[in-house]
Amino acid sequence: MTIAPGDATEPTPSHPPNRLRNEEPLVLHRRQIQGSIDPLTVFASSTAYHRSYWCIPNSDIEITAIGAARTLRAQTRKRRFSEIQDGLRELDISVEGDDGPTCTGIILVGGFAFSNEELGHCPAWGAFGAGELTVPELLVVRQGGRAWMTTNGMIELDELNTPIDHHLGTITTIDHRRDEAYVDLVSNALGEIRMGQFDKLVTARSITTPAKLRPGALLAKLRHRFPECATFALGRGTETFLGASPERLISVTGQRVETDALAGSRPRHPHPGRDAQLRSELLASPKERTEHQIVVDAIRSILSDANVNLDAIEPTDVMKLKRIQHLRTPIGGTLTGDAGHVLDLMAALHPTPAVAGLPSREAQDWINRHEPMDRGWYSGPVGWSTLDGDGEFRVALRSALLTAIDITLFAGGGIIEGSEPHAELAETATKFEALLGALGVIT
């Protein structure tokens, strides 16, 4: 059997799969690639319904997944995590052939919606659903200067190396600094906090503009501009959800667990002196440190309850990105007892106070009622997992939903006592610029 990128075994773009496809045992074949291959060119040239891309340059890992040999698709947002976990236990998959790292064997790639409710707001997320993980028909991984290909059939390497067209396409200019409705939303959130209903609320907004863009060209720019982030893309037919996320939700390697608390920010400045001053202001700001500590305490508490033996508390530093800098505290530990699968820890952590607020579940309910948009997979978990429980999921931030005719960008910020609505609007504008810079809308 030959599987070309975009083969006929995939459903048509207008009809995404809606059931667990795990009836038969599946045997995958892995082989190390001797020639040169770029996983992003594989993603960019594919016309398959399912297409996924994952790259963290600073961690030396790049993954492309094409097609869906097995699909686990949640039917409801409320039970999206448990439905996928139930389906995972039913999979019967093995791998043969060359040896390779864990991420080159049996992996599932995908993501989950932020909200636990069906909202019916714009934009439409029907192609992505409540949550979905797939075992790809074709997996291409590059790590440590070597590359592997894992398939459920045979494929010629020449079919995978079509050069990327680096012309982005066209996009209408976006005014991303004005949004009075968002100012009102932040003011509403502050009212709730002052009444003692919440310690923190995370508000978000979106902007949509006509565009005809090439996802592969945009991803190439993102991985170059943000080597410390996870550049990701999840394609479903003619729609692609993509971004460059700085925030690791959870990573599991064997018994080792790692995550980050990321909250509190300042813009970057091209002048080194002013940039250093902004960094010092961020580290010294009581408001930003309070917001950050809320996230640190919540994550450590959740992991401790999930039988993770936590490391000693690490000092808070600053993660510097191209246009913004964040307070960051690494959090790590060792699995104990029966804890262990990355999906279990992911479900326990989401939504963190970094994307919802505190108390987290009540904050998510408030967001469902008051935000005018459907976040969909924005600020939800995206990433990959092995059957045994290793893997990594990022919070889908600095992201956009790309269709054949337009692009919708998303950004948000944490609101606590002391926040100022117009300053919070300016923070979201800075966060939009991660993608707007890659799109060439700003420099």
N, C-alpha and C positions, 0 to 999 in steps of 0.2 A: 504494500500500500504506500503510495506517495502522497504526502500532505504538503500542498503548496500553501504559502501564507494567504489566508483568505479562502480556504477550501470549501467545498460544497457540503461538508458535514456540519457546518455551522448554521444556525437558524437565520432567517432573513432579518435584516436590521429592524423591521417594524414589529417583530414578534420575539421578544426576549424569552428565554427559557423560564418556566415557572414551576419546576418540580425538581426533586432530587433524582439525578441520573446516576444510580449506583447499583443497578441490577446485576451486572456481571463483574467478575474479577477482572482487574486491569493490570497488565504487565507493561512497564515502561522500560525503554532501553536508553542507557546513558553512555555517551562516548566523549572522550576528550578530543577537542578540535585542534588539529595541528596547524591549520592555516590561520590567517588573520580574519577576525570578525568583530563587528561593532554591534552590540545588542540594540542600540538605538536605531540603526538602519533597518534591523529586522522589524522593530515596532512600526517605524515610519512607512515601510513598504507594504505592510499587511493590510488586507481588506477584510479580515475575519471579523465576526461580530464582537468577540471578546479579544481585547488587546490590553496588555498591562505592561508598565515600565516602572523600574525602581532603580535609583542610582544615588549612592552616597560617596562622592569622590574621595573625601577624606578618610572614609572607612574601607576604601578599595573594594567596593561591591557594586555590581551592575547586573540587573536581571530584566529580561524580557520574557513575557508569557503570552503565547498566541493560542487561540482556540480554547475549547472546554471539553476535555475528555470526561470529566465528571463535574457536576454543578450542584452546589448546595445553596439554595436560594430561600431566604426566610419569607414567609407569607404575611407576617404582621410585624410592625415596628415594636410593639409591646413585648413580643417574645423573640425578637430577632436574634439575640445571642444564644438563647437556649435552643432554638430550632436548629441553628447551625451546629451547635455542639452535639445535639442528638444525631444529626445526619453524619457528623464526622465519625462517630463510633460505628457506623454501618459500612464505611468504606472498606473495600478489600483490594488493596493495591500493593504491588511489589515492584522493585527495580532491579535490573540486571545490567551487566556490561562493565565498563571501566569504573574504577573507584573515583570518588570526588568528594568535595566538601558537602556538608549537610544540605546546603541550599541548592545543590545541583540535582537532588534526587526527587523525592515525592514532596512537593510543596503545593499549598493552596494560596491563591492570591486574591485580593479583593478588598472589601470595606463594608462599612455599616453607616446607616443614617444616624445623625446626631440625636434626633428626637425619638421619644418613645410613643409618639402619637402620629396618626395620619392627619395632616393639617390642611391640605387642599389649597395652599397658597402658591404663588409663583415664586421661583420658576418651577417648571414641571420636572420631577425626578423619576418619572415612571420607568425609564429604561434601567435605572439603578436599583429601584426597589428599596425594601427595608434593610437588606443586607445580603451579600452574596460572596461566596468563596468558590473558586474554580480550580480544579487540577488541569493545567494546560495540556493541549495536545503537543505543543512545542515549547520547550523551555531552553533559553540560551542564557548562560551565566558567565560573567567574566570576573575573575578574582585572582589576585596575586600574580598577575602577568600570564595567567592561563585561562582557557575558556572550555566550557562543556556544553553539550547539547543533549537534552533528554526528550524523547518523543515516544508516542505510541505507534509509530510507523517509521518510514524512511523518507529522507529529504536530502536534496542536493544542496551543498553549501553555496553554489553560485546563485541559487534562488534567494539567498538571504542578504546579499551584499549590495543591493541597489543603493547608490549614494543618496544621501539626504539632500533635498532641495532646500537650501538655507534661506530662500526668500520666504519671509513670514506670511505675506499676503496683505490684506487691507483691513484697516480698522478705523472707525470714526473717532474723532477726538472726544475725550471724556472729561467732563467737569467733575472731579472727584473731591473737591474741597467744600462744596456747598450741599447741605442737606438738613433743612430745618426740621423735617420729621424725625431725623435721628437725634437732633438736639432735644426735641420734646420727649423722645423715648428715654434718653439719659436722665432728663429731669424727673420723669416718672419713676425711674429706678431709684434715684436719689431720695425721692419721697418715701418709698418703701423702706429704704435703709434707715432713714431718720426716724421712722416709726418703730424700728426695731424688728421688722419682719425678716430682714436678711443682713448678714455681715458683708456680703458682696453679691453683685449681679453682673453678669457679662452680657453686654448688648452688642448686637452686630447689625450690619447693613450691607446692601448689595447695590451694584450699579450695572446696568445692561446697556450695551451699545452694539449697533450693527457691525459685523465683522465677517470676513472670509479668511480664515487663518489655517496654517499648516501646523498641526500639533507637533510633529517631529522637529521642525525648525525652532519652535518656541521652547521645547524641552532641551534642545542643544544649548540654547542661550541660558536657560535656567541652571543647568548643571555646571556651566562655566562660571556664572555669576555667583552661585551659592554652593561652593564645594563642601561646606560644613552641614548643609541641609540635605534632606531626602527629597530629591526631585522625583515626582511620581506622576503617573498617568494611568487612568482606568477608562478604556474605551468600550462603549456599548453602541454598536452600529455607527450612526453618524454623529453621536455625542461622545465627548471626552471630558472627563473631570481630571484636572491636572493642577500641579502646583509645586512649590518648593518649601517643605515644612521644616522649621527649625526645632520642633517640639517632639521629642520621643515620648510616647505614652508608655510603652513597655517593650523590653527586649529580654529574651530568655535564651541562654546558651548553656545546655546541660543543666547544672544546678545554679548557675549564675543568673541573677536578675538585676537589670539596670533600667533606670528611668531618669527623668529630669523634671525639676520644678522650674517652670519658665513663666514669669509674670513680672510686670513692671518694666517700663521702657522709656527711652529717650531717643530722639532722632540722632543720626550721625551728622558730622560737619566735615567739609573737605579740608579745612584748616586744622592741622594737628593740635594746636593749642586749644582751640575752641572745642574740638572733639574730645580731648582729654577732660576739659571742664564739664562737658555734658555727662561724661562717664562718672566723674566725681559727684556731680549733682544727683545722678541716679542712685549711686551707692549710699549717699547721705540722706536721701529723701525719706522722711517718716511715712508719707503716704505710700510711696512705691514699696518700701520695705514691709509695711503692714500688709499690702496686697500680696506680696511675694510670700510672706510667712504663712498666710492663710493656706496657700497652695502646698507649701512644704509640709505643714502639719497634717493636712488632710491626706496627702499621698502616703506619708510614713505610717499613719494610723491604719489606712486601708491595707497596705502591704503587711503590716504586722498582724492584722486580723486574718490575713490569708496565709499564715504560716511561713512568712519570709523572715529569716533571721537577719535583721538590718545591720549594715555597717554603722560605724560611728558617724555622727553628723559631720558633713563636710562644709567648708566655708562657702559662702555665696560669692560668685564671681560675675563677670559680665560677658555675655556672648555678643560679639560684634558682627553684624551683618552689613550688607552694602549700604543700606539707608537707615537702619535702625539698630539699636542695641538693647539687650534685655538682661535683667537680673536672672541668673541661672544657678541652681543648686543641684549637683549630681546626687542621686539617691541610688544605693545599691544594696544587695544582700544575697543570701544563699537560701535556696529552697529547702524546706524541711517537711517531714511527714508526707502526706498525699498531695500536697500542693505541687504545681508544676507546669500545667499546660498554659502556654502564652494566652490562649483564648479565655481561660478562666480568670487570669489576672487582668486581662484587658476589660472583660465584662465587669469586674469588681471596681476598676478604676474609673470607668466612664459613667457619667461625665465628671471630670475633675473640676475643682473650683476655678481652674484657669480658663475653662470654656463655658461654664454654666454659672457658678457662683457658690455661695454657702448659706444655708444647707443646699447641697448639690441637687437633690431630687426635687425639692420645692422650687429651687431656682429654675430648673428645667421646665417645670410646669408654668412658671411665670413667663418664661421666654415663649413657650407655646401660645400663651394667651395674648402677648403684647407685641411680639415682633411681627411686622406685616409680611415678611417673606417666609418661605420654607427653606431652612438651612440645608435640607437634604443631607448629602454626605459631607458638606462643609462642617468642619470642627468635629466630625466623627472620626472613628479609627479607620485607617487604611494601612495595608501592609501585607505580610505573608506569614505563613505558618507551616511547619512540618506536621506529619501525623503524630510524631512523638512529643510535640509540644514546644520545640524551639521556634524562634521566629522573632519578628519585630513589627510593631505597629506604631505609626506616627499619628499625631493629631493633624487632621487635614486642614492646615492653615495656609495663608498666602496662596490661595487657590482660586480657581475659576472653572465654570462650566461652559464648555465650548460646543456650539452646535454648528450646523452648516451655514447659518445666517447671522449668528450673533455670539457674543461672549458676555457672561455674567460674572463679575468679580465680587469677592466677599472679604470683609474685614470686620474686626470687632475689638472690644477693649473691656477691661475689668473696671467696674464702678464700685467704689467704696466711699465712706464718709470722707469728705474733702475733695472729691472729684469735681471738676468744673465742666459743664456740658460742651462748651465750645472747644476746650482743650482736648476733650475726648474725641470730638469730631476731627480735630487736627491729627490726633494719633491714628485714627483709622485711615486718614488720607495718606499718612506716611506708610502705613502697612500696604495700602493699595499699590504703592510705588514699586514694591518688589516685582510685581508682574508688569506694571506699566513701563518700567525701565526696560525689561526684556522685550516688551512689545515695541519699543522705540517711540512710545507716546511722550515720554520724558527722557532726559539724559541721565 
